[in-house]
Amino acid sequence: MAWLPMVRRMNDRISDRVDAAVARGLLGRGTGHRVELVAHLAGTSLQAGSQSQVHSEPEPQAVLSGEDLGRVLGLSRASVHKHMERLRSLGVAVVPVAGSGYRLDHPVDDLVAGEAVLPLLLTHLDPCVPWMAGLPYKYVPSCRSTNEMLKQRAASLPSGAVLVTDEQTGGRGRLGRTWVSGRREDLTFSVLLHPSLAPAQAHLLSLTAALAVAEVLEDVNGLQSEVGIKWPNDVLLGGGKVCGILLEGAMDADRLQWAVAGIGLNVNSDPQSLIETLVAETDSESEWVDRPRPVSLRARLGRHIGRAPLLAALLTRLTRRWTEPAADDVLDGLRRRDVLAGRMVEIWSGPPGKDLVVVGRATGIGPDGQLLVRDETGRSVAVFAGDVTIRDIGTVAT
């Protein structure tokens, strides 16, 4: 049992965070036990939340006995066995070793069940901040739309509640478009917010989310100079679309009651396969006319990216950015990554009609997050919502 003192030291932080989340009603005790088991098996506590975990290789895993795991977590051996079976059902490669205990046969870095993501995410739980993106955490293997599922429970869940899936069969983008993700290849999730914002400020939430995604991608080796933001809510990589954000909500005359931000990030999928699937589903190629075509992290980098640490990093950064969505540094961050500035653009209204609003040269992002466009008469037009077409789309890619 020489490993016991070491394991206790390694996992004190994650155990404290699990206890804090359970005490605040953000995490079930059973899930908390499984999170700690995964932390012990995978040894994630020492490096939890590290950006380098996005594509690092884990160390070989030791065999841990059910009796010793139970002693550390305050569980019976039977309870440990039950939790191990549940972990296996979620895809965690727990292998029983006859007469010895359990070991992890494969890393958990590409799983998006809570038990794989929360050991990384919970180390960033701040007791002084009343909410965190990712808590409560709900994972479903497949659903039609994470936004739709979360909207149904929006009134009863706290800010930060997240719904994550491995397969979305009816994904939607802005303005009624279709969003396609690779099954078990990409990140598809929605986060619930109860923001203290006036309805006119709702667009700041999606702009801030785009900035958070861009910042996380810039921390991935090889992407630092390739990330840009296409107003209002697309993140581009080398000129191709790597992430889309759909914000939906409910409001009354003077405030947002709640908002759901759906985020789709192309991680390990094949971009050409995404296009072919979309064309087959919509029977049309019109969605890609004059628009950035999809790209994925794997296609751009030439290597597989672990989704669990990437999702934990995204949720951590979203928490930070959404805490103060109107902060000056948010606008500065958007302006530094603005791919529209200086380009000729067309702005169209959204459904039910599609009318041309303005044609001109984008001149930047205004103090309230609006897109500024100088039209052909020299007049500056502030656009708070709309669909942007880049006239010189062929020059966007780098």
C-alpha positions as CSV (number, residue, x, y, z in Angstrom):
1,M,0.0,0.0,0.0
2,A,3.0,2.3,-0.5
3,W,1.0,4.2,-3.2
4,L,-1.7,5.3,-0.8
5,P,0.0,8.4,0.7
6,M,1.1,9.4,-2.8
7,V,-2.4,9.0,-4.2
8,R,-3.9,10.9,-1.3
9,R,-1.6,13.8,-2.0
10,M,-2.2,13.7,-5.8
11,N,-6.0,13.7,-5.4
12,D,-6.5,16.0,-2.4
13,R,-7.4,18.9,-4.8
14,I,-9.9,16.9,-6.9
15,S,-11.4,15.4,-3.8
16,D,-11.9,18.8,-2.3
17,R,-13.5,20.1,-5.5
18,V,-15.8,17.1,-5.8
19,D,-16.9,17.7,-2.2
20,A,-17.5,21.4,-2.9
21,A,-19.6,20.7,-6.0
22,V,-21.6,18.0,-4.2
23,A,-22.3,20.4,-1.3
24,R,-23.5,23.1,-3.7
25,G,-25.9,20.6,-5.4
26,L,-24.0,20.8,-8.7
27,L,-22.8,17.2,-8.7
28,G,-24.3,13.9,-7.6
29,R,-22.4,11.9,-5.0
30,G,-22.2,8.8,-7.2
31,T,-20.8,10.8,-10.1
32,G,-18.4,12.4,-7.7
33,H,-17.1,9.0,-6.7
34,R,-16.6,8.0,-10.3
35,V,-14.8,11.2,-11.1
36,E,-12.4,10.5,-8.2
37,L,-11.9,6.9,-9.4
38,V,-11.0,8.1,-12.9
39,A,-8.6,10.6,-11.4
40,H,-6.9,7.9,-9.5
41,L,-6.8,5.5,-12.4
42,A,-5.6,8.1,-15.0
43,G,-3.4,10.1,-12.7
44,T,-4.9,13.3,-14.1
45,S,-4.8,15.3,-10.9
46,L,-1.2,16.4,-11.2
47,Q,-1.8,17.9,-14.6
48,A,-5.5,18.7,-14.4
49,G,-6.6,21.5,-16.7
50,S,-3.2,21.8,-18.4
51,Q,-3.5,23.1,-21.9
52,S,-0.7,20.7,-22.9
53,Q,-3.1,17.8,-22.1
54,V,-4.9,18.5,-25.3
55,H,-2.4,16.3,-27.1
56,S,-0.1,14.7,-24.5
57,E,0.4,11.0,-24.0
58,P,-0.5,9.5,-20.6
59,E,2.0,7.6,-18.5
60,P,1.5,3.8,-18.2
61,Q,-1.1,3.1,-15.5
62,A,-0.6,1.1,-12.4
63,V,-2.9,-1.6,-11.1
64,L,-5.0,-0.3,-8.1
65,S,-6.7,-2.6,-5.8
66,G,-10.5,-2.3,-5.1
67,E,-9.8,-2.5,-1.4
68,D,-7.3,0.4,-1.4
69,L,-9.5,2.5,-3.7
70,G,-12.4,1.9,-1.4
71,R,-10.3,2.9,1.6
72,V,-9.3,6.2,0.0
73,L,-12.8,7.0,-1.2
74,G,-14.7,5.6,1.8
75,L,-16.5,3.0,-0.2
76,S,-16.9,-0.8,0.1
77,R,-15.3,-3.0,-2.5
78,A,-18.7,-3.9,-3.8
79,S,-19.4,-0.2,-4.4
80,V,-16.1,0.3,-6.1
81,H,-17.0,-2.7,-8.4
82,K,-20.4,-1.1,-9.2
83,H,-18.9,2.2,-10.1
84,M,-16.3,0.5,-12.3
85,E,-19.0,-1.2,-14.2
86,R,-20.7,2.1,-14.7
87,L,-17.5,3.6,-16.0
88,R,-17.1,0.8,-18.5
89,S,-20.6,1.4,-19.8
90,L,-19.5,5.0,-20.5
91,G,-16.5,3.9,-22.5
92,V,-13.9,4.1,-19.8
93,A,-11.5,1.2,-20.5
94,V,-11.3,-0.1,-16.9
95,V,-9.8,-3.6,-16.9
96,P,-10.0,-5.9,-13.9
97,V,-6.7,-7.6,-13.1
98,A,-7.3,-11.0,-11.4
99,G,-6.2,-10.9,-7.8
100,S,-4.9,-7.4,-8.0
101,G,-7.5,-4.8,-8.8
102,Y,-8.1,-2.5,-11.7
103,R,-6.1,-0.6,-14.3
104,L,-6.9,1.8,-17.1
105,D,-6.2,0.1,-20.5
106,H,-6.6,3.2,-22.6
107,P,-6.6,6.9,-21.8
108,V,-9.9,8.7,-21.3
109,D,-8.8,11.9,-23.1
110,D,-11.2,11.4,-26.0
111,L,-14.3,10.6,-24.0
112,V,-16.8,13.4,-23.2
113,A,-18.8,11.8,-20.5
114,G,-18.7,13.8,-17.3
115,E,-16.5,11.2,-15.6
116,A,-13.7,11.9,-18.1
117,V,-14.1,15.7,-18.3
118,L,-14.8,16.7,-14.7
119,P,-11.5,15.5,-13.2
120,L,-9.9,18.2,-15.4
121,L,-12.6,20.8,-15.0
122,L,-13.2,20.6,-11.3
123,T,-9.7,21.7,-10.4
124,H,-10.8,25.2,-11.6
125,L,-13.9,25.4,-9.4
126,D,-13.6,28.7,-7.6
127,P,-15.6,28.8,-4.3
128,C,-15.8,32.5,-4.6
129,V,-17.6,32.3,-8.0
130,P,-21.3,31.3,-7.7
131,W,-21.4,29.4,-11.0
132,M,-19.2,27.5,-13.4
133,A,-19.8,26.4,-17.0
134,G,-20.0,22.6,-16.9
135,L,-21.8,22.2,-13.6
136,P,-24.2,20.5,-13.5
137,Y,-22.8,18.2,-16.3
138,K,-25.1,16.1,-18.3
139,Y,-23.9,13.7,-21.0
140,V,-26.2,11.8,-23.5
141,P,-24.7,9.5,-26.1
142,S,-27.0,10.8,-28.8
143,C,-29.7,13.4,-29.2
144,R,-31.5,15.5,-31.8
145,S,-30.2,18.9,-30.5
146,T,-28.4,19.8,-27.3
147,N,-29.9,23.3,-27.5
148,E,-33.4,21.9,-27.7
149,M,-32.9,19.4,-24.8
150,L,-31.4,22.1,-22.5
151,K,-34.0,24.7,-23.4
152,Q,-36.7,22.3,-22.1
153,R,-35.1,22.4,-18.6
154,A,-33.8,26.0,-18.7
155,A,-36.2,27.3,-16.0
156,S,-35.2,24.6,-13.5
157,L,-31.4,24.5,-13.9
158,P,-28.7,26.9,-12.7
159,S,-26.3,28.9,-14.8
160,G,-23.5,26.8,-16.0
161,A,-25.5,23.6,-16.7
162,V,-24.1,21.9,-19.7
163,L,-25.4,19.2,-22.0
164,V,-22.9,17.3,-24.1
165,T,-23.4,14.6,-26.7
166,D,-21.4,12.3,-29.0
167,E,-24.0,12.4,-31.7
168,Q,-26.4,15.2,-32.7
169,T,-28.9,14.1,-35.4
170,G,-30.8,17.4,-35.9
171,G,-28.2,20.1,-35.2
172,R,-29.0,23.7,-36.2
173,G,-26.9,26.7,-36.9
174,R,-27.9,30.4,-37.1
175,L,-30.7,31.5,-39.5
176,G,-32.2,28.1,-39.8
177,R,-29.1,26.4,-41.2
178,T,-28.0,22.9,-40.5
179,W,-25.0,22.0,-38.3
180,V,-23.3,18.6,-38.8
181,S,-20.8,17.1,-36.4
182,G,-18.7,13.9,-36.7
183,R,-20.0,11.2,-34.4
184,R,-17.6,10.7,-31.5
185,E,-15.2,13.0,-33.4
186,D,-16.2,16.5,-32.6
187,L,-17.4,18.6,-29.7
188,T,-21.1,19.3,-29.5
189,F,-22.5,20.9,-26.4
190,S,-24.8,23.6,-25.0
191,V,-24.4,25.8,-21.9
192,L,-27.3,27.4,-19.9
193,L,-26.9,31.0,-18.6
194,H,-29.1,33.2,-16.5
195,P,-27.3,36.5,-17.3
196,S,-27.9,39.9,-15.8
197,L,-28.2,41.5,-19.3
198,A,-30.8,43.6,-21.1
199,P,-32.2,42.0,-24.2
200,A,-30.3,44.4,-26.4
201,Q,-27.1,43.0,-24.9
202,A,-27.8,39.4,-25.7
203,H,-25.5,39.3,-28.7
204,L,-22.5,39.9,-26.4
205,L,-22.9,36.4,-25.1
206,S,-22.2,34.8,-28.4
207,L,-19.4,37.2,-29.2
208,T,-17.8,36.5,-25.9
209,A,-18.2,32.7,-26.5
210,A,-16.4,33.1,-29.9
211,L,-13.6,34.9,-28.2
212,A,-13.3,32.2,-25.5
213,V,-13.1,29.4,-28.2
214,A,-10.5,31.4,-30.1
215,E,-8.3,31.9,-27.0
216,V,-8.4,28.2,-26.2
217,L,-7.5,27.2,-29.8
218,E,-4.6,29.6,-29.7
219,D,-3.1,27.6,-26.8
220,V,-2.9,24.5,-29.0
221,N,0.6,24.1,-30.5
222,G,0.5,25.0,-34.2
223,L,-2.6,27.1,-34.2
224,Q,-1.4,30.4,-32.6
225,S,-1.4,32.5,-35.8
226,E,-4.3,30.9,-37.6
227,V,-7.3,31.7,-35.4
228,G,-9.8,34.4,-36.3
229,I,-13.4,35.5,-35.5
230,K,-16.0,36.2,-38.2
231,W,-18.7,38.4,-36.6
232,P,-21.0,37.6,-35.0
233,N,-20.2,34.1,-33.9
234,D,-18.0,32.0,-36.1
235,V,-14.4,31.0,-35.3
236,L,-12.2,30.5,-38.3
237,L,-9.0,28.5,-38.6
238,G,-6.7,29.4,-41.5
239,G,-9.8,30.9,-43.2
240,G,-12.0,27.8,-42.7
241,K,-14.9,27.5,-40.3
242,V,-13.9,25.4,-37.3
243,C,-16.6,26.5,-34.8
244,G,-20.2,27.8,-34.9
245,I,-22.2,29.2,-32.0
246,L,-26.0,29.3,-31.7
247,L,-27.5,31.5,-29.0
248,E,-31.2,31.1,-28.1
249,G,-33.1,32.4,-25.1
250,A,-36.2,33.8,-23.5
251,M,-36.6,37.4,-22.5
252,D,-39.2,39.9,-21.2
253,A,-39.3,43.6,-21.7
254,D,-36.2,44.5,-19.6
255,R,-34.1,41.4,-19.1
256,L,-33.0,38.0,-20.4
257,Q,-34.7,35.2,-18.4
258,W,-32.2,32.7,-19.7
259,A,-29.9,31.9,-22.7
260,V,-28.6,28.7,-24.1
261,A,-25.4,28.8,-26.1
262,G,-24.9,25.9,-28.4
263,I,-21.3,25.3,-29.5
264,G,-20.1,23.0,-32.3
265,L,-16.4,22.6,-32.7
266,N,-14.8,20.4,-35.5
267,V,-12.1,18.5,-33.7
268,N,-11.2,15.2,-35.4
269,S,-13.7,14.9,-38.3
270,D,-12.9,15.0,-42.0
271,P,-14.1,18.4,-43.4
272,Q,-15.0,16.9,-46.7
273,S,-17.2,14.3,-45.0
274,L,-19.0,17.0,-43.1
275,I,-19.8,18.8,-46.4
276,E,-21.0,15.6,-48.1
277,T,-23.2,14.8,-45.1
278,L,-24.7,18.3,-45.1
279,V,-25.3,18.3,-48.9
280,A,-27.0,14.9,-48.6
281,E,-29.2,16.1,-45.8
282,T,-30.2,19.4,-47.3
283,D,-30.1,18.4,-51.0
284,S,-28.3,21.6,-51.6
285,E,-24.8,23.1,-51.8
286,S,-26.0,26.6,-51.3
287,E,-24.9,26.8,-47.6
288,W,-21.3,27.0,-48.8
289,V,-21.7,29.7,-51.4
290,D,-19.6,32.7,-50.5
291,R,-18.9,31.2,-47.1
292,P,-15.8,29.8,-45.3
293,R,-15.8,26.1,-45.8
294,P,-15.4,23.8,-42.8
295,V,-12.1,22.7,-41.3
296,S,-11.2,20.6,-38.3
297,L,-8.3,20.7,-35.8
298,R,-7.1,17.3,-36.9
299,A,-7.2,18.2,-40.6
300,R,-5.2,21.4,-39.9
301,L,-2.7,19.9,-37.5
302,G,-2.3,16.4,-38.9
303,R,-2.8,14.7,-35.5
304,H,-5.6,13.5,-33.3
305,I,-6.8,15.9,-30.6
306,G,-8.1,14.6,-27.2
307,R,-11.6,16.0,-26.7
308,A,-11.9,15.7,-22.9
309,P,-9.1,18.2,-22.0
310,L,-10.1,20.4,-24.9
311,L,-13.7,20.6,-23.6
312,A,-12.5,21.2,-20.0
313,A,-10.3,24.1,-21.3
314,L,-13.3,25.5,-23.2
315,L,-15.7,25.4,-20.3
316,T,-13.1,27.0,-18.0
317,R,-12.4,29.8,-20.4
318,L,-16.2,30.3,-21.1
319,T,-16.7,30.7,-17.3
320,R,-14.1,33.4,-17.1
321,R,-15.3,35.3,-20.2
322,W,-19.0,35.1,-19.5
323,T,-18.5,36.4,-15.9
324,E,-18.0,39.9,-17.4
325,P,-19.2,39.7,-21.0
326,A,-19.1,43.5,-21.6
327,A,-15.5,44.0,-20.3
328,D,-13.3,46.2,-22.4
329,D,-10.7,43.4,-22.9
330,V,-13.4,41.3,-24.6
331,L,-13.9,43.9,-27.3
332,D,-10.2,44.3,-27.6
333,G,-9.8,40.6,-28.1
334,L,-12.5,40.5,-30.7
335,R,-11.0,43.4,-32.6
336,R,-7.6,41.7,-32.7
337,R,-9.1,38.6,-34.2
338,D,-11.6,40.3,-36.5
339,V,-11.3,38.7,-40.0
340,L,-13.9,41.1,-41.5
341,A,-12.1,44.4,-40.8
342,G,-11.2,46.0,-44.1
343,R,-13.2,43.5,-46.3
344,M,-16.1,44.2,-48.6
345,V,-19.2,42.6,-47.1
346,E,-22.9,42.2,-47.6
347,I,-25.2,42.1,-44.6
348,W,-28.5,40.3,-45.0
349,S,-31.4,40.1,-42.6
350,G,-32.4,36.7,-41.2
351,P,-35.6,34.7,-41.5
352,P,-38.5,34.9,-42.2
353,G,-37.3,37.2,-45.0
354,K,-33.8,37.7,-46.4
355,D,-33.3,41.3,-47.4
356,L,-30.1,43.1,-48.1
357,V,-29.3,45.5,-45.2
358,V,-26.1,47.1,-46.3
359,V,-23.2,46.7,-48.7
360,G,-19.8,48.2,-47.8
361,R,-16.4,47.8,-46.2
362,A,-16.3,46.4,-42.6
363,T,-14.4,48.9,-40.4
364,G,-14.4,47.0,-37.1
365,I,-16.4,46.2,-34.0
366,G,-18.1,49.0,-32.1
367,P,-18.3,49.7,-28.4
368,D,-21.4,47.6,-28.0
369,G,-20.3,44.7,-30.0
370,Q,-21.9,45.9,-33.3
371,L,-20.3,45.4,-36.7
372,L,-19.4,48.8,-38.3
373,V,-19.8,49.0,-42.0
374,R,-19.0,52.0,-44.3
375,D,-21.4,51.9,-47.2
376,E,-20.9,53.2,-50.7
377,T,-21.9,56.7,-49.8
378,G,-19.4,56.9,-46.9
379,R,-22.0,56.5,-44.2
380,S,-21.1,54.4,-41.2
381,V,-23.8,51.8,-40.4
382,A,-23.9,49.9,-37.1
383,V,-25.2,46.3,-37.5
384,F,-26.3,44.4,-34.4
385,A,-27.7,41.3,-36.1
386,G,-27.6,39.8,-39.5
387,D,-25.9,37.4,-41.9
388,V,-22.5,38.4,-43.3
389,T,-21.3,37.4,-46.7
390,I,-17.7,38.3,-47.6
391,R,-17.5,39.5,-51.2
392,D,-13.8,38.6,-51.5
393,I,-14.2,35.2,-49.8
394,G,-11.6,33.6,-52.1
395,T,-8.9,35.7,-50.3
396,V,-9.9,34.7,-46.8
397,A,-8.0,31.5,-46.5
398,T,-4.3,31.7,-45.7
